[in-house]
Amino acid sequence: MNWNQYLQYTEEILNGEHHQEPYNDPHFLEYTKLNHSRMHRWLKHGTLNEELVSKIKNISTPQIWILITEPWCGDAAHNVPFIAMLSELNPLILLDIQLRDSDSEIEQYLTNGGKAIPKLIVRDELGNDMFLWGPRPKIAQELFLQLKEKGLELEQQKIELQQWYNHDKGQSLQLELLAL
């Protein structure tokens, strides 16, 4: 699906048009509602790194950006909007969003054996993987692992990560993509 289809899919979930798992669980529906709000905040107020923008605009051969995600994913809410905005800077970039839980390539891109998302796989025009990013910026991943080591409850881990994302404003993701 493309970016607009993904946004529409999220809206349909919030409108009660999708009752399959996990959206039949009130907790996942609440996560999706929060993430919808977060995504739109970044789309409205997110700032793109000028050096990365220049580099993306100068891409001269077609690329396919496979983005594996789900609307319920908290990390996705903070990263996917930036990836989508960046992909729109160059018509040679095709953004293909795959839902992790239905017919995606996630099994080929596990993180420590798990289906962690979001995952961005950038491929050349022949379908060769150029690089892989995800499921969150390295600094956020380190924070996540520290929070787990401390034995914090899952909800407290989510709060800490949310605060980190709010402070970072998408800059770590963009610097990592620039390096790749």
trRosetta pair geometry for C-beta under 8 A, 3 or more apart (Angstrom, degrees):
i j d omega theta_ij theta_ji phi_ij phi_ji
1 5 3.8 -127 -172 98 106 130
1 6 5.4 138 112 -57 121 75
1 9 6.8 29 162 -27 170 137
1 96 7.6 109 49 -163 33 55
1 97 4.9 -47 73 69 83 98
1 98 7.7 146 23 -84 80 33
1 99 7.7 37 15 -31 123 92
2 5 5.0 95 51 12 67 105
2 6 7.1 -123 103 -8 34 91
2 95 6.3 91 -143 84 69 92
2 96 7.6 -47 -88 -106 55 42
2 97 6.8 111 -142 13 10 103
3 6 5.6 -54 -150 33 31 113
3 7 6.6 30 153 -17 65 103
3 84 4.5 113 -120 -146 131 120
3 87 7.4 169 -50 73 130 129
3 88 7.4 -48 9 -61 160 110
3 95 5.8 31 -43 95 97 141
3 97 6.8 119 -81 -25 46 132
4 7 5.7 -51 -148 36 34 111
4 8 6.3 35 152 -18 65 106
5 8 5.5 -54 -146 39 33 113
5 9 6.2 40 151 -25 65 103
5 97 7.4 -174 76 54 99 122
6 9 5.5 -49 -146 32 31 115
6 10 6.6 34 152 -19 62 102
6 69 7.7 42 -149 75 138 122
6 71 7.8 170 179 -69 85 95
6 80 7.9 -127 142 170 151 136
6 84 8.0 -134 59 -94 140 137
6 97 4.7 -11 -66 89 132 166
7 10 5.7 -52 -153 34 32 113
7 11 6.5 35 149 -19 64 104
7 39 7.9 -169 -110 129 89 142
8 11 5.5 -52 -150 35 35 114
8 12 6.4 38 151 -22 66 103
9 12 5.6 -52 -150 33 31 114
9 13 6.7 36 150 -21 63 100
9 18 7.8 39 -172 -39 76 147
9 71 7.0 -156 110 -41 96 131
9 99 7.9 -121 153 -72 160 126
10 13 5.7 -49 -155 30 34 113
10 14 6.6 27 151 -13 65 106
10 32 6.7 -172 -152 -174 85 104
10 35 7.9 -116 -146 100 130 103
10 36 5.5 159 158 -99 124 102
10 39 7.7 -19 167 39 174 157
10 71 4.4 159 -109 -113 93 137
11 14 5.7 -60 -151 41 33 109
11 15 6.1 27 153 -15 68 111
11 36 7.7 117 -79 -134 55 134
12 15 5.6 -58 -141 43 31 108
12 17 4.1 -69 -175 60 88 128
12 18 5.7 79 123 -22 99 103
13 16 8.0 51 172 -60 29 18
13 17 7.1 -81 -70 54 23 78
13 18 4.8 -38 -100 43 68 122
13 23 5.2 -115 -148 -130 105 146
13 29 7.3 -163 158 -124 98 75
13 32 5.4 -82 119 166 136 157
13 71 5.9 173 29 77 158 157
14 29 7.7 131 -108 -164 54 85
14 32 6.4 -154 -71 123 84 113
14 33 6.1 116 -117 -94 108 76
14 36 6.1 6 -60 -46 143 164
16 19 7.5 26 -176 -70 67 87
18 23 5.0 42 108 75 100 156
19 23 6.7 -125 -129 95 18 99
19 24 5.2 55 -179 -83 66 100
20 23 6.4 49 69 42 53 99
20 24 6.7 -97 145 -25 8 108
21 24 5.9 -54 -83 27 50 104
21 25 7.1 44 -136 -16 71 103
21 101 7.9 -125 108 167 87 147
22 25 5.1 -37 177 24 80 119
22 28 4.1 161 127 -82 106 170
22 72 6.2 -15 75 -38 124 167
22 101 7.5 -143 -9 -97 95 173
23 28 5.7 -116 -95 109 40 120
23 29 5.8 88 -159 -78 68 82
23 32 6.9 14 -115 -21 97 154
23 72 7.6 -147 -79 -60 77 120
25 28 4.4 72 74 11 102 107
25 29 6.8 -175 88 -11 51 86
26 29 5.4 -56 -145 38 35 115
26 30 6.2 38 155 -22 68 103
27 30 5.7 -54 -151 35 31 111
27 31 6.5 34 150 -19 64 102
28 31 5.4 -46 -147 34 36 114
28 32 6.3 39 152 -21 65 103
28 72 4.8 -30 -160 -121 88 139
29 32 5.6 -52 -150 35 31 113
29 33 6.5 36 150 -22 63 103
30 33 5.5 -50 -149 32 34 114
30 34 6.5 33 153 -15 65 103
31 34 5.8 -57 -151 39 31 109
31 35 6.0 27 154 -17 67 112
31 72 4.6 57 98 -159 125 77
31 73 7.9 63 152 -38 125 12
31 74 6.7 -85 -160 -59 107 85
32 35 5.7 -57 -142 41 29 111
32 36 6.2 40 154 -28 64 103
32 71 4.7 42 -132 130 99 107
32 72 5.1 -46 -66 -89 85 64
33 36 5.7 -48 -149 27 28 115
33 37 6.9 26 153 -14 59 104
34 37 5.9 -60 -159 37 33 110
34 38 6.3 29 149 -17 68 109
34 74 7.7 -8 101 -107 120 86
34 77 7.3 -37 116 -101 78 169
35 38 5.4 -53 -143 39 37 112
35 39 6.1 42 156 -24 68 102
35 71 6.0 157 90 176 135 64
35 72 6.8 168 6 -141 150 18
35 73 7.0 91 -116 69 156 43
35 74 6.3 -130 -87 -102 108 44
35 76 6.9 30 -159 80 135 92
35 77 3.6 -131 -147 -80 85 128
36 39 5.9 -51 -147 32 27 112
36 40 6.6 20 156 -12 61 108
36 71 7.1 18 -65 -167 85 110
36 77 7.8 -73 -29 -122 22 113
37 40 6.1 -61 -150 40 28 106
37 41 6.4 34 152 -24 64 105
38 41 5.6 -51 -149 31 33 114
38 42 6.7 27 156 -13 65 103
38 77 4.0 56 85 159 128 123
38 78 6.3 -50 156 -68 128 68
39 42 6.0 -60 -155 38 31 105
39 43 6.3 31 150 -20 67 108
39 77 5.2 -103 -53 -150 81 72
39 80 6.7 -26 -118 76 111 106
39 81 5.0 159 -156 -57 73 119
40 43 5.4 -49 -141 37 37 115
40 44 6.1 31 158 -15 66 109
41 44 6.0 -65 -150 42 27 106
41 45 5.8 -28 171 28 67 113
41 46 7.9 99 120 -40 60 86
42 45 6.7 -77 -122 60 24 74
42 46 4.0 38 -175 -50 71 123
42 77 7.8 149 1 156 131 65
42 78 6.7 143 -59 -139 148 45
42 81 4.0 134 95 76 121 149
42 82 6.5 -74 165 -47 131 80
42 170 6.4 113 -147 -52 119 133
43 46 6.5 5 -69 14 15 114
43 81 4.9 -116 -60 -155 77 128
43 84 8.0 -23 -99 79 101 124
43 85 7.1 173 -123 -63 67 116
46 81 6.1 158 -12 117 157 120
46 82 5.9 -138 176 -84 150 85
46 85 6.7 -173 90 -1 130 161
46 169 7.0 165 -129 -180 67 80
46 170 5.3 40 -148 6 110 156
47 169 6.8 19 33 151 97 121
47 170 7.4 167 55 65 60 119
48 52 6.7 -121 174 76 89 109
48 53 5.1 89 131 -64 123 113
48 82 7.3 152 -100 -148 80 87
48 85 6.2 -140 -73 123 122 126
48 86 6.7 154 -131 -82 123 80
48 174 6.9 164 -153 -117 57 146
49 52 4.0 63 81 15 108 113
49 53 6.6 -178 87 -16 53 84
49 171 6.9 109 -69 -134 110 68
49 174 4.1 154 -6 148 127 138
49 175 6.9 149 -84 -64 162 60
49 178 6.4 -75 105 -54 150 132
50 53 5.5 -51 -145 34 32 116
50 54 6.4 34 156 -20 64 103
51 54 5.8 -53 -152 34 31 112
51 55 6.4 30 151 -18 64 107
51 178 6.1 49 104 -133 108 138
52 55 5.6 -54 -146 37 34 112
52 56 6.2 31 156 -17 67 106
52 86 6.9 -47 141 -124 116 123
52 174 5.1 -119 -10 -175 164 99
52 175 7.9 -111 -55 -80 127 32
52 177 6.1 62 -138 92 132 106
52 178 4.6 -96 -85 -79 96 100
53 56 6.0 -59 -147 38 27 108
53 57 6.2 27 156 -18 64 109
53 86 7.6 -127 -96 -124 62 79
53 89 6.1 -155 -148 -130 74 157
54 57 5.8 -57 -146 37 28 110
54 58 6.3 19 157 -14 63 113
55 58 5.9 -67 -151 41 28 108
55 59 7.6 53 147 -47 60 82
55 178 6.5 130 24 -131 154 77
56 59 5.9 -22 -163 -13 42 112
56 86 5.7 -150 -92 -175 167 89
56 89 4.7 70 113 82 123 135
56 90 5.4 -144 154 -17 82 123
56 93 7.3 -18 -170 -37 101 146
57 89 5.4 -84 -72 155 76 111
57 90 5.8 -177 -114 -75 36 100
59 63 6.2 -54 178 -6 146 125
59 90 5.1 68 50 173 111 169
59 92 5.6 -150 110 75 106 128
59 93 6.7 67 77 -54 153 99
60 92 7.2 118 -166 -19 12 173
61 92 6.6 143 116 177 17 142
61 124 6.9 4 118 -154 124 90
61 125 5.9 -101 161 -20 99 122
62 92 4.8 -132 -98 -172 51 88
62 93 7.7 167 -156 -79 56 30
62 94 7.1 18 -170 -7 101 103
62 124 7.7 93 89 -179 69 53
62 125 4.1 82 72 -90 103 108
63 92 6.3 68 16 128 76 90
63 93 5.1 -12 68 -110 99 72
63 94 7.3 -168 94 27 50 70
63 122 5.9 -10 -177 -169 123 92
63 123 6.6 147 -164 76 68 48
63 124 6.5 -49 -110 -114 69 36
63 125 7.2 -75 -76 -56 33 67
63 130 7.3 -48 -133 6 111 146
64 93 7.9 153 -97 -159 20 55
64 94 5.0 -22 -114 67 68 104
64 96 6.2 2 -174 3 97 120
64 122 7.6 153 80 -157 50 45
64 123 4.4 -16 61 63 98 106
64 124 7.9 -2 19 77 85 10
64 125 7.6 123 -18 -103 93 38
64 127 7.2 3 32 -104 141 56
65 83 7.1 -177 162 175 140 106
65 87 5.4 -120 42 -106 152 123
65 93 5.8 19 -10 -174 115 102
65 94 6.9 179 25 84 72 48
65 95 4.9 -22 71 -107 110 64
65 96 6.9 164 82 24 53 69
65 120 6.3 -20 -169 -162 95 96
65 121 7.5 151 -160 76 45 49
65 122 5.5 -14 -106 -105 73 73
65 123 7.8 -170 -76 24 28 73
66 96 5.2 -25 -106 74 62 103
66 98 6.3 4 -171 -2 93 117
66 105 6.5 0 164 36 149 134
66 119 7.9 -10 111 110 90 91
66 120 7.2 148 80 -157 55 43
66 121 4.2 -9 59 58 108 101
66 122 7.9 -157 25 -73 71 27
66 123 6.7 44 -9 -7 104 113
67 80 6.6 111 173 -128 137 90
67 83 5.9 138 -106 125 137 146
67 84 7.8 -54 -13 -68 174 76
67 95 6.3 1 -1 -167 121 92
67 96 7.0 162 22 81 73 48
67 97 4.9 -29 73 -106 102 68
67 98 7.0 165 81 23 46 70
67 118 6.3 -7 -172 -172 88 116
67 119 7.3 163 -153 83 42 51
67 120 5.4 -8 -104 -103 75 74
67 121 8.0 -161 -70 25 34 67
68 97 7.9 149 -90 -162 24 54
68 98 4.9 -26 -103 73 71 101
68 99 7.8 62 -155 168 65 4
68 100 5.3 88 169 -82 97 79
68 104 4.9 104 -130 -178 109 139
68 105 6.6 -121 -73 56 131 77
68 106 5.2 152 -177 -78 154 88
68 109 7.0 156 19 68 149 136
68 117 5.5 -113 115 -118 86 113
68 118 6.5 159 81 -157 57 61
68 119 4.3 3 49 53 108 100
68 120 8.0 -153 22 -68 70 32
68 121 7.6 42 -11 -4 102 103
68 134 7.9 -178 57 84 93 174
69 73 6.1 -127 -166 41 77 140
69 76 4.4 120 -153 -130 113 136
69 80 5.4 60 -118 -89 165 133
69 97 6.4 -46 37 -157 107 99
69 98 7.7 120 23 71 60 53
69 99 7.2 -54 78 -114 53 45
69 100 6.5 -112 111 -29 5 99
69 117 5.2 157 -113 168 45 127
69 118 4.2 -5 -92 -109 98 99
69 119 7.7 -164 -59 29 65 59
70 73 4.8 105 64 -19 84 106
70 76 6.6 173 55 -3 51 163
70 99 5.9 75 -96 -155 76 78
70 100 5.0 -68 -40 27 107 108
70 101 6.1 51 -94 -2 134 105
70 117 6.2 96 9 81 88 154
71 76 7.5 -120 -112 97 19 139
73 76 3.7 71 89 5 113 116
73 77 6.9 -175 97 -19 63 78
73 100 7.8 83 -46 4 136 140
73 117 5.3 -78 -111 91 164 105
73 118 6.5 144 111 -48 150 76
74 77 5.7 -47 -156 20 35 115
74 78 7.4 17 155 -5 62 103
74 158 6.1 -145 -93 -142 175 100
74 161 6.9 90 127 102 131 130
74 162 7.2 -74 -175 -76 126 89
75 78 6.2 -69 -162 41 37 102
75 79 6.1 3 156 4 74 121
75 117 7.1 164 73 106 115 55
75 118 6.2 -149 110 5 99 80
75 135 5.8 66 110 149 158 93
75 136 4.6 -94 -147 -80 132 108
75 140 7.5 139 -125 134 107 144
75 161 7.4 -56 -82 163 81 139
76 79 6.1 -78 -135 52 30 93
76 80 4.7 25 -179 -25 77 122
76 117 6.0 4 -63 129 114 98
76 118 4.4 112 -102 -46 84 109
77 80 6.9 -20 -91 29 14 107
77 81 7.7 15 180 -14 41 105
78 81 7.7 -67 -167 26 17 101
78 165 4.1 -70 -128 -156 157 139
78 170 7.0 -161 171 -79 80 78
78 173 8.0 174 129 -34 87 142
79 82 6.0 -66 -162 39 41 108
79 83 6.2 36 150 -18 76 109
79 118 5.4 -154 84 42 126 132
79 134 7.7 136 132 -109 160 89
79 136 6.8 -147 -45 -119 143 60
79 137 7.7 -179 -95 -31 120 84
79 170 7.4 150 -109 -121 49 84
79 173 5.3 170 -127 -107 92 151
80 83 5.6 -57 -145 39 35 112
80 84 6.1 36 157 -21 68 106
80 118 5.6 164 -67 -74 92 161
81 84 5.6 -55 -146 38 31 112
81 85 6.3 31 156 -19 66 106
81 170 7.9 -82 80 -96 95 139
82 85 5.7 -53 -145 37 31 110
82 86 6.2 31 155 -18 64 107
82 170 4.5 160 -75 -153 144 130
82 173 5.6 111 84 97 152 141
82 174 6.4 -106 175 -62 137 95
83 86 5.8 -57 -148 38 29 111
83 87 6.3 31 154 -23 64 107
83 95 7.6 135 138 -129 93 126
83 118 7.5 -143 2 134 152 150
83 120 5.8 -151 -129 -91 144 136
83 173 7.7 -91 -54 163 84 133
84 87 5.8 -54 -147 33 30 112
84 88 6.7 30 155 -22 62 106
84 95 6.4 91 -121 -165 64 168
85 88 5.9 -58 -156 30 32 113
85 89 7.6 46 147 -38 59 95
86 89 5.9 -41 -167 3 41 118
86 174 7.7 172 -74 -114 136 92
86 177 7.1 -3 -166 135 173 163
87 90 7.7 -88 -171 46 37 79
87 93 4.8 -145 -156 126 72 132
87 95 4.0 63 159 -60 161 122
88 93 7.9 -97 -53 76 16 120
88 95 7.8 -35 -55 -11 65 136
89 93 7.5 37 59 24 69 138
90 93 4.8 81 78 -4 96 106
98 103 7.2 -119 -160 104 103 68
98 104 3.8 128 143 -119 119 94
98 105 6.3 70 83 11 171 80
98 106 7.7 -160 112 -39 123 85
99 102 4.7 12 90 46 118 92
99 103 7.4 49 61 54 88 73
99 104 6.0 -142 79 -51 39 117
100 104 5.1 -62 -117 28 29 156
100 106 5.1 60 -143 -58 80 148
100 115 5.9 123 -175 162 122 117
100 117 5.0 -104 -65 -49 142 149
101 104 7.6 36 12 4 21 118
105 108 5.1 -35 169 32 89 117
105 109 6.5 57 120 2 90 111
105 121 7.3 -51 87 11 137 154
106 109 5.9 -87 -149 57 39 90
106 110 7.2 76 158 -76 74 63
106 115 4.9 44 158 -144 135 98
106 117 7.2 -54 -114 -69 124 106
106 119 6.8 143 -116 24 77 145
107 110 6.8 -3 -156 -48 33 100
107 115 7.8 -26 -77 -99 50 101
109 119 5.1 119 125 -176 139 157
109 121 6.4 -115 -82 -65 152 121
109 132 6.3 -169 -138 -144 117 136
109 134 7.9 48 154 67 124 121
110 113 5.6 11 154 -132 134 13
110 114 6.1 135 -167 55 93 25
110 115 6.4 -53 -118 -79 79 48
110 116 7.7 90 -166 20 51 81
111 114 5.5 -39 71 66 77 83
111 115 7.8 108 27 -134 85 3
111 116 3.9 -42 42 35 134 125
111 119 7.8 -161 -38 -85 110 113
111 134 7.4 -111 -62 116 132 82
111 135 5.7 -85 -24 -15 161 110
112 116 7.6 45 38 -11 90 130
116 119 7.4 108 98 -57 68 100
116 134 7.1 173 115 143 95 97
116 135 3.8 -109 142 -29 104 152
117 134 6.8 -17 -147 176 38 137
117 135 5.4 122 135 -132 3 113
118 134 5.3 -116 102 -126 59 131
118 135 5.9 134 50 -149 37 70
119 132 6.9 -20 -170 -167 95 95
119 133 7.4 156 -159 83 48 51
119 134 4.0 -152 -107 65 48 155
119 135 6.2 -42 -66 -91 71 72
120 132 7.1 153 85 -159 58 46
120 133 4.4 -4 57 58 107 98
120 134 5.6 140 12 -36 70 113
121 129 5.9 -62 -170 -124 101 101
121 131 8.0 -172 -149 96 45 40
121 132 5.4 -10 -105 -107 70 79
122 129 7.4 93 73 -159 50 60
122 130 4.7 -55 105 58 95 108
122 131 5.2 10 47 54 111 76
122 132 7.6 -155 20 -75 73 34
122 133 7.7 40 -14 0 103 100
122 180 7.5 132 25 134 141 127
123 126 7.9 -127 166 70 98 51
123 127 5.4 -7 175 -148 137 32
123 128 6.1 148 -155 70 83 33
123 129 5.6 -49 -96 -93 79 41
123 130 6.2 165 -115 -4 21 88
124 127 7.2 -49 70 18 67 18
124 128 5.0 0 35 54 107 91
124 130 5.6 109 -42 -56 83 110
129 132 6.6 0 -174 -51 125 93
131 180 4.4 163 140 -175 167 120
133 173 7.9 94 165 -155 138 80
133 176 6.3 125 -135 127 122 119
133 177 6.4 -20 -77 -87 163 79
133 180 6.4 -107 -66 -25 111 165
135 141 7.6 117 61 -90 76 108
136 140 4.2 -92 145 93 121 125
136 141 5.3 158 75 -59 98 80
136 144 6.9 101 59 -22 147 140
136 161 7.9 -51 -152 -155 161 123
137 140 4.6 85 62 11 83 106
137 141 6.9 -148 96 -10 40 87
137 168 7.2 -164 39 178 156 160
137 172 3.7 69 -161 120 159 120
137 173 5.1 -103 -68 -67 109 62
137 176 5.9 -172 -127 -17 83 142
138 141 5.4 -53 -146 34 33 115
138 142 6.4 35 155 -20 65 102
138 172 7.4 -137 40 173 71 119
138 176 6.7 151 -6 -95 99 132
139 142 5.8 -50 -151 34 32 112
139 143 6.5 34 149 -18 63 104
139 164 7.6 -166 121 -178 100 130
139 168 7.6 161 82 -100 131 139
139 172 5.4 -103 29 -136 120 153
140 143 5.5 -51 -148 37 35 114
140 144 6.2 42 150 -24 66 103
140 161 6.3 72 -161 -142 103 93
140 164 5.7 150 -109 119 88 141
140 165 7.1 41 -107 -68 136 80
140 168 7.5 -70 -61 -18 109 163
140 172 6.9 153 -19 89 99 153
141 144 5.5 -49 -148 33 32 115
141 145 6.5 30 154 -16 64 104
142 145 5.8 -55 -149 37 31 109
142 146 6.4 33 152 -19 64 106
143 146 5.6 -57 -149 37 32 113
143 147 6.3 32 154 -21 66 106
143 160 6.7 -158 162 136 116 112
143 161 6.6 149 108 -96 123 73
143 164 5.7 147 78 -75 174 161
144 147 5.8 -56 -149 35 29 111
144 148 6.5 29 153 -18 63 105
144 157 6.8 66 -139 -172 68 112
144 161 6.3 32 -83 -86 89 121
145 148 5.7 -52 -148 36 33 112
145 149 6.4 37 152 -22 65 105
146 149 5.6 -53 -148 34 32 113
146 150 6.4 32 153 -20 64 105
147 150 5.7 -53 -150 34 32 113
147 152 4.9 -56 -177 36 84 130
147 156 7.4 -168 -167 111 117 89
147 157 4.5 130 137 -118 139 89
147 160 5.5 173 -96 66 141 151
147 161 7.6 -90 -1 -46 161 90
148 151 7.6 41 172 -71 35 28
148 152 7.4 -83 -84 41 24 84
148 157 6.9 40 -65 -108 65 140
152 156 4.3 -112 174 89 112 123
152 157 5.2 143 97 -58 115 80
152 160 7.3 43 119 -8 167 138
153 156 4.7 89 59 8 82 104
153 157 7.1 -143 96 -8 42 86
154 157 5.5 -52 -150 33 34 115
154 158 6.5 36 152 -21 66 103
155 158 5.6 -51 -151 33 34 114
155 159 6.6 36 150 -21 64 103
156 159 5.5 -49 -149 33 36 114
156 160 6.4 37 153 -19 66 104
157 160 5.8 -56 -150 36 31 110
157 161 6.3 26 154 -14 65 108
158 161 5.8 -57 -146 40 30 109
158 162 6.1 36 153 -24 65 107
159 162 5.6 -54 -147 34 29 115
159 163 6.5 30 154 -19 63 104
160 163 5.8 -54 -152 34 30 111
160 164 6.6 32 149 -20 63 104
161 164 5.4 -51 -149 34 36 114
161 165 6.3 35 153 -18 68 103
162 165 5.8 -54 -148 37 30 110
162 166 6.4 32 153 -20 64 106
163 166 5.7 -53 -147 35 31 113
163 167 6.4 27 155 -15 64 108
164 167 5.9 -62 -152 40 29 108
164 168 6.0 23 155 -18 68 115
165 168 5.7 -59 -136 41 29 109
166 169 7.4 18 174 -64 29 66
168 171 5.6 -138 175 38 74 87
168 172 5.2 -39 -165 -2 131 108
168 173 8.0 100 140 -6 127 85
170 173 5.4 -53 -163 41 61 117
170 174 6.0 58 145 -21 83 109
171 174 5.8 -62 -149 40 33 109
171 175 6.2 32 157 -19 69 107
172 175 5.8 -54 -145 37 31 110
172 176 6.3 32 156 -19 64 106
173 176 5.9 -62 -154 36 28 110
173 177 6.4 23 153 -15 65 107
174 177 5.6 -52 -144 38 34 110
174 178 6.2 41 153 -24 65 104
175 178 5.4 -49 -146 33 32 116
175 179 6.5 34 153 -19 63 103
176 179 5.8 -53 -151 34 32 111
176 180 6.5 28 152 -17 64 107
177 180 5.6 -56 -147 37 35 110
